Amino acid sequence: MAKNADEDLFSTASDEYRLGEQIGSGGSGRVFEATTSDGSTVAIKLLNPDFTSDQKRRRFRKEIRYCSEERHPAILRIIDSGAATDKYKRAPFYVMPRYHSTAKHVMSQRLSGDAAMKFVVPILGGLAVAHNAGVYHRDLKPANFLCDASGSPVIADFGIAHFTEDELITAEETRAQER
């Protein structure tokens, strides 16, 4: 059966994105490399349509709202969002810059004290900005610190964050047995 040329084309009001290879996955979704209409490379995080509950959708929307505003250079910036095609069962997605590694990779290298400080200080600054805004990440681990080609880190995956900011607050609470 021939592959439909448009089955991996995600459209939003702002742009069109053609999915490439899967570059990551987690409990709620998958991350793909993608190409914009002008040929730039980005990444798309797609909520897993087979395991998407109303609660996960609400948390994903809050993550999109929070990370769509430029808050700090070390907090992931979401540049676009939408809902996927029928193949992906209308699952929500967001578009972010394409990062080349995670802190897990950085930690596998032997860093000098100065290099380690250059890596950690921006993360601490980003966390301070988030905490001052009433946002508590709650899933800080090496895989959630993404690094660009120069090694500069950003904090990613606010999917289970606790938001107390007025415009982000909802009645959605973390229940027992949830992270």
Secondary structure as UniProt FT lines:
FT   TURN            5..8
FT   STRAND          9..11
FT   STRAND          16..25
FT   STRAND          29..36
FT   TURN            37..38
FT   STRAND          41..47
FT   HELIX           49..51
FT   HELIX           54..67
FT   TURN            73..74
FT   STRAND          80..83
FT   HELIX           86..88
FT   TURN            89..90
FT   STRAND          92..97
FT   STRAND          101..102
FT   HELIX           103..107
FT   HELIX           113..132
FT   TURN            133..134
FT   STRAND          135..136
FT   HELIX           142..144
FT   STRAND          145..147
FT   TURN            149..150
FT   STRAND          153..155
FT   TURN            159..160
FT   STRAND          162..163
FT   TURN            166..168
FT   TURN            176..177
//
